[in-house]
Amino acid sequence: MSNNNMNMAELMSLLAKMDKKDLEQGLNKVSQMLKTKDANSIIDEFKKNT
């Protein structure tokens, strides 16, 4: 479980660096991904995009 918490911290750190418009777009993507993917694949997508 601690690995997942670390990933969440990394994700929050990435989100904190985005401006509001990018953040809104990112959150829309996340909400779409949440319907189709598990948390680890979402985090992997974020890592690829940064």
C-alpha positions in Angstrom: 0.0 0.0 0.0 2.8 2.5 0.7 3.9 2.3 -2.9 0.4 3.4 -4.0 0.5 6.3 -1.5 3.9 7.4 -2.9 2.5 7.3 -6.4 -0.4 9.4 -5.2 2.0 12.0 -3.7 3.9 12.1 -7.0 0.6 12.6 -8.9 -0.4 15.4 -6.5 3.0 17.0 -7.0 2.6 16.8 -10.8 -0.9 18.3 -10.6 0.4 21.1 -8.4 2.8 22.2 -11.1 0.1 22.6 -13.8 -1.7 25.8 -14.5 -5.5 25.9 -14.0 -6.4 25.3 -17.7 -4.0 22.3 -17.9 -5.2 21.0 -14.6 -8.9 21.1 -15.8 -7.9 19.3 -19.0 -5.9 16.8 -17.0 -8.8 16.2 -14.5 -11.2 15.6 -17.4 -8.8 13.0 -18.8 -8.4 11.4 -15.4 -12.2 11.2 -15.0 -12.4 9.5 -18.4 -9.6 7.1 -17.5 -11.1 6.2 -14.2 -14.1 4.8 -16.0 -11.8 2.4 -18.0 -8.5 1.9 -16.2 -7.1 1.1 -12.8 -5.1 3.6 -10.8 -1.6 2.3 -11.7 -2.3 2.6 -15.5 -3.5 6.2 -14.9 -0.3 7.0 -13.0 1.8 5.4 -15.8 0.0 7.7 -18.3 0.9 10.7 -16.2 4.6 9.7 -16.0 4.7 9.2 -19.8 3.2 12.7 -20.4 5.7 14.6 -18.2 
